[in-house]
Amino acid sequence: MIGIPLKTLKVLIALNPASIALTGSAGGGEMGKRSDVEVAIIFQDRNYVSRQALQRFTSHKLKIYPFRLREVLTLRAKHPFANKFYFWWLSRNSKTVYGEKILENLRVNLHAKDFNETIDYARGVALSAMVSLRNKDKETARWGFAKSCLFATAAAVGMKRKCTPSSYREIVKMGGVVFPRWKHLIRKAENMRRGKGTLSEQDIFDNIEYLHSIRMSL
């Protein structure tokens, strides 16, 4: 598992957080060539340090995201993602490196409205990927294509099978079974996430069609 540079970790510990954890691909052990090392740092409200103040500790490949403890415990943080699914994913793809195991011990129960919210959010991301590709921003387009396809698949499988895939490997495997027509698209999204392959405009439109079809099937 890829970790946080020791020098940076010591600086973050000196800020007196309740917990520091690797999250996302780094926390789940599924790093790709284009993956960032994402770090969640959770503070008691009185000790909170803003993202702007933490900016000097970040780099091109290291991203640090601060949270207030009450935001995590109430599943209500200020971010653009589908809230409950976001915290559910963090709870299954985090590895605490300092302090309390807050994210690993987080209990999140997902319901139909949470899955639908996740798919609707993914459809917006898929649209932004199309705009990014047309604006020649290939990196953002790849990210939007991959994440929208994979997370929408996870949510749709969760709705249909009552067992939500909690890793990218599981998303590809279970998604290909539940949505066999789209298994090659789902696999391409995972390859794209890992920095493999070339994204085409047809991929973008196929993904938009796929997300519409699964939303209508639920």
N, C-alpha and C positions, 0 to 999 in steps of 0.2 A: 504494500500500500504506500502510495506517495504521501509524504507528510509536509508539515510546515517547517520552513527553515528555522533552526534552533534559535538564532538571534531574534527572529521575528516573534517566535513563540514566547521568549522571555520578556519581550517588550509588552506583548499582549497580557501576559500573566500579571505584570506590574500594574495594569489598569484595574486589577481586582474584580474580574468577572466571576460570575457564578459557574460558568461553564464555557469551554472552548471545544468545538467539534469540527472534524472534517465532514463535509456533507456532499450530496450529489454523487457524481461519478467517483470522486476520490474516496468518499465515505463508504460507497458501495463496492469499491474495488473494480470499477468498470471504466477506467480512464481510457479515452481515445486520444489520437494525435492532436486534436484540436480542443481537448477538454481543459478547462481551467481547474486549478485547485481552489475549491470553494470552502470557506471557513465561516461557521456561525459562531459568534461570540455573544453570550447571553449575560446581561447585567441585571442586578437588582435595580429597580427604578431610580433610586437615589444615586447610583454610580454610573448611570447610562452615559456612554460615549457615542457621539453621532458618527454616521458614515463619513461625513465630511472630515471630521477630526481623525478618522482612521485611514483616510485616503493616502497619507504619506507612507503607510506600511504596505500598501498594495503594489502590484506590478502587473505586467501584461498577462501573466499566467497565475497570479495569486489574487483572489477576490475575497474580501472580508465583509461580512454582513452582520451588523449589530442588531440585537433584539432586546427589548425589555422583557423581563421574566413574565410579567403578567400578560404580555402579548402572546407569548408562547402557550402559557397555561390556558388562556381563554380562546386560543386559535383565532386571534383577531389582529394580525400585524398589518402594517401599511405597505402593501406591495400589490402589483397588478395581477397576481395569479389567483386561481380559484382557491380560496383560503383553506378549507378543510382538506382538500386533496393535497395541497402543497405541504401542509404539516404532516399529513399521513405519509407522504413520500419521504419527507425528512426523517420521520421516526424510524423508517426502515432502511434508510441509506445514510446513516450518520455514525460516526465513530468518535467518541469523546477522547480528547487528548489531555484535557485538564479539567478538574473540578467535577461537579455533579453530572451524572448521566441523564440530563434532562430530556434530550431529544430521543434517546433510545427508550426511555421509560414513558414517553408520551403515549397516551391512549386516545386514538381517534377513530370514531365509528362513522363510516361513510354510508350515506343514504342516496336514494335516487336523485334527489335535487343536487347533491354534490357531484355525482357523475355527470349529470346534464350540464351543470355549470362548467365542469372541466372541458367537456366537448365543445361547448359554445365558445369558451375562451380559446381553445385550440383552433377553431374555425377562424377567429380573428387573427391569430398568429399566422395561419396559413395564407390569409389574404395579404398580410404584411410581407410575407416571404415573396409573394408574387411581385409586389411593388419594389421590394429590394432588388430582386433579380433584374427587373426592367431598368432600375437605376444603376445597374452594374455593380451593386454591392453584393458580391457572391457569398461572402462570409456570413453576412446576416441572413441571406436567403437560405443558405444551407442549414443554419441553426433553426430558423423558423420552420422549414420543411421537416426536419428531423424531429424536433421536439413536439410540434403539433401532431404529427402522425403517431408518434409513439405514446404520448400521454393520452390522446383521444382513444387510442386502441386499448390502453390499460383501463380507462374508465368504462368503455363499452363492454369489454370482457367482464369487468366487475359486475356490471348490470346484468349480463346474460348468464354468467356462470356462478355468481355469488362468491367468487374467489378472485380477488384482484391481484394481478401480477405485480410484484414489488421490486422487480429488477428489469433492466433492459433485456436480458436474456429471456426472462419469463414472458415479457411482452411479445417478443418475436415468436417464441414457441407457441404460446397460447393464442395469440392473435392470428397466426397462420391456420390454426385449427378452427377457430370460431368464424373467421372471415377468409376462407380459402381463396376466394376470387382475388383478394388483395394481398396475399402473403408475400408476393415479390415486392410490392410497394413497401410493405412494412419492413422487410429485410433491407431494402435499399435505404430506408430512413435510418436504420441502425448502422449500416455501413457509412452513411453520410455523417452520422454523429461521431463515428470513430475516425473520420478524416479520409474515408475511402470513396472513390468514384467521383463522377461528374454530375452535377445537377442540371437538368434541362427544364425548359419551360413546360414540356409535356408532363414531367414529374410533378410540377407545381399544380397543374390543372387536374391531374389524376388524383392528387392528394385532396384537393378541394372537393372533387366528386366523391371520393371515399368518405370524407368527414360528413358530407351531407347525407350520404346513404346510411351511415351507421346512426346518425342522429335521428333519421326518419324511421329506423328499424326498432328504436327503443320505445 
